[in-house]
Amino acid sequence: MSGHSKWSQIKHKKGITDKKKSQIFSKLSRLITLAARKGTDPKINSELARAIEHARSFNMPGDNIERAIKKVADKNQAQLEELSVEALGPGGIALQIKAITDNRNRTLSEIRKILSDFEAKMVQPGSIQWLFDQPPVSIENAELQNRIDKLFEALDDQDEVEDIVSNLSE
């Protein structure tokens, strides 16, 4: 034996899986809390009902869902807000980034840092909307496509980023 144990491999893989599941649950929890601001009864609030259904599709425990709904009633908790950021990425792609945060300035600076790390930059709201109305952009350069993929991965790993839309062709 060379000193490798199967348990250490399993433990490493489990750690990665648990981290990804935790990130997904955090994002879903913020979505539920934001939807619950319009009413905590899913029978009346259809947005909350959709958010709960979406969370259940990821096997989110009921306790986590209820905690997310109760955050709205707790006035000591920082209130969540929806944030929309527009950016130009590598190769001239247009990005619309949606985030849910309790600290607008922190989230904006984290997104700005990620964008600058991948040669992208934030732009004024509404200034790139016309790019989404043109034909989608296709990237032929493999190196550029790799940088764009890493940018999307880094943005997705940021806990508060909920959704990323681009004009990149599939």
C-alpha positions as CSV (number, residue, x, y, z in Angstrom):
1,M,0.0,0.0,0.0
2,S,1.2,3.4,-0.8
3,G,-0.4,5.2,2.1
4,H,-3.6,6.3,0.3
5,S,-6.8,5.6,2.0
6,K,-10.2,5.4,0.3
7,W,-11.7,7.4,3.2
8,S,-9.5,10.4,2.5
9,Q,-10.6,10.4,-1.1
10,I,-14.3,10.1,-0.1
11,K,-13.8,12.8,2.6
12,H,-12.4,15.2,0.0
13,K,-15.2,14.6,-2.5
14,K,-17.8,14.9,0.2
15,G,-16.3,18.2,1.3
16,I,-16.6,19.6,-2.2
17,T,-20.2,18.3,-2.6
18,D,-21.2,19.7,0.8
19,K,-19.8,23.1,-0.1
20,K,-21.7,23.3,-3.4
21,K,-24.9,22.2,-1.7
22,S,-24.4,24.8,1.0
23,Q,-23.9,27.5,-1.6
24,I,-27.1,26.4,-3.4
25,F,-29.1,26.4,-0.2
26,S,-27.8,29.9,0.7
27,K,-28.9,31.3,-2.7
28,L,-32.3,29.6,-2.4
29,S,-32.7,30.9,1.1
30,R,-32.1,34.5,0.0
31,L,-34.6,34.0,-2.9
32,I,-37.2,32.8,-0.5
33,T,-36.6,35.7,2.0
34,L,-36.8,38.2,-0.8
35,A,-40.1,36.7,-2.1
36,A,-41.5,36.6,1.5
37,R,-41.2,40.4,1.7
38,K,-44.4,40.5,-0.4
39,G,-46.3,38.2,2.1
40,T,-45.3,35.1,4.1
41,D,-48.3,32.9,3.0
42,P,-47.4,30.9,-0.1
43,K,-51.1,30.5,-0.9
44,I,-51.5,34.2,-1.4
45,N,-47.9,35.1,-2.6
46,S,-47.3,33.1,-5.8
47,E,-43.7,34.3,-6.0
48,L,-43.0,32.8,-2.6
49,A,-44.8,29.6,-3.7
50,R,-42.5,29.4,-6.8
51,A,-39.4,30.0,-4.7
52,I,-40.4,27.3,-2.2
53,E,-41.1,24.8,-5.0
54,H,-37.7,25.6,-6.6
55,A,-36.0,25.0,-3.2
56,R,-37.8,21.7,-2.7
57,S,-36.6,20.6,-6.2
58,F,-33.1,20.8,-4.7
59,N,-34.2,18.9,-1.6
60,M,-33.8,21.9,0.7
61,P,-35.0,20.9,4.2
62,G,-38.3,22.4,5.4
63,D,-36.5,23.9,8.5
64,N,-34.3,25.9,6.2
65,I,-37.3,27.1,4.2
66,E,-39.1,28.2,7.3
67,R,-36.1,30.0,8.7
68,A,-35.7,31.9,5.4
69,I,-39.4,33.0,5.6
70,K,-39.1,34.0,9.3
71,K,-36.1,36.3,8.5
72,V,-38.6,38.8,7.0
73,A,-40.4,39.2,10.3
74,D,-37.1,39.6,12.3
75,K,-36.4,43.4,12.3
76,N,-32.9,42.9,13.8
77,Q,-31.9,41.0,10.6
78,A,-30.3,43.0,7.8
79,Q,-32.9,43.4,5.0
80,L,-32.1,41.8,1.7
81,E,-32.3,43.7,-1.6
82,E,-32.1,42.8,-5.2
83,L,-29.2,44.3,-7.1
84,S,-28.7,44.4,-10.9
85,V,-25.2,44.9,-12.4
86,E,-24.4,45.3,-16.1
87,A,-21.0,44.6,-17.5
88,L,-18.9,44.2,-20.6
89,G,-16.9,41.0,-20.6
90,P,-14.0,39.6,-22.6
91,G,-14.6,39.5,-26.3
92,G,-17.2,42.3,-26.0
93,I,-19.9,40.1,-24.5
94,A,-22.7,41.8,-22.5
95,L,-23.5,40.6,-19.0
96,Q,-26.5,41.2,-16.7
97,I,-25.8,40.0,-13.2
98,K,-28.5,39.7,-10.6
99,A,-27.6,39.5,-7.0
100,I,-29.5,39.4,-3.7
101,T,-27.6,41.0,-0.8
102,D,-27.8,42.4,2.7
103,N,-24.8,44.7,2.0
104,R,-25.0,46.5,-1.4
105,N,-21.5,48.1,-1.2
106,R,-19.7,44.8,-0.3
107,T,-21.5,42.9,-3.1
108,L,-20.8,45.6,-5.7
109,S,-17.1,45.7,-4.8
110,E,-16.8,41.8,-4.9
111,I,-18.5,41.7,-8.3
112,R,-16.3,44.6,-9.5
113,K,-13.2,42.6,-8.3
114,I,-14.2,39.4,-10.1
115,L,-15.0,41.4,-13.3
116,S,-11.6,43.1,-13.2
117,D,-9.8,39.8,-12.6
118,F,-11.2,38.5,-15.9
119,E,-10.8,41.7,-18.0
120,A,-14.4,42.7,-17.7
121,K,-15.8,46.0,-16.4
122,M,-19.1,47.3,-15.0
123,V,-21.0,49.8,-17.1
124,Q,-23.9,52.2,-16.5
125,P,-27.3,50.6,-16.1
126,G,-29.1,50.4,-19.4
127,S,-26.1,51.1,-21.5
128,I,-25.7,47.6,-22.9
129,Q,-29.4,46.6,-23.3
130,W,-29.1,47.1,-27.1
131,L,-26.5,44.4,-27.3
132,F,-29.1,41.8,-26.2
133,D,-31.3,42.9,-29.2
134,Q,-28.6,42.1,-31.8
135,P,-27.7,38.6,-33.0
136,P,-25.9,36.6,-30.2
137,V,-22.1,36.8,-30.0
138,S,-20.2,33.7,-30.8
139,I,-16.6,33.1,-29.7
140,E,-14.3,31.2,-32.0
141,N,-11.1,31.7,-30.0
142,A,-10.6,28.8,-27.5
143,E,-8.4,30.8,-25.1
144,L,-11.0,33.6,-25.0
145,Q,-13.8,31.0,-24.4
146,N,-11.8,29.6,-21.6
147,R,-11.5,33.0,-19.9
148,I,-15.2,33.6,-20.3
149,D,-16.0,30.2,-18.8
150,K,-13.8,31.0,-15.8
151,L,-15.5,34.4,-15.4
152,F,-18.9,32.7,-15.3
153,E,-17.6,30.2,-12.8
154,A,-16.1,32.9,-10.5
155,L,-19.4,34.9,-10.6
156,D,-21.4,31.8,-9.9
157,D,-19.2,30.9,-6.9
158,Q,-19.9,34.4,-5.4
159,D,-22.6,33.6,-2.9
160,E,-24.9,36.6,-3.5
161,V,-25.0,36.3,-7.3
162,E,-28.3,34.7,-8.3
163,D,-28.4,34.8,-12.1
164,I,-26.1,35.8,-15.0
165,V,-27.5,36.5,-18.4
166,S,-25.2,37.2,-21.4
167,N,-25.5,37.7,-25.2
168,L,-23.2,34.8,-25.8
169,S,-24.5,32.2,-28.3
170,E,-25.0,28.7,-26.9
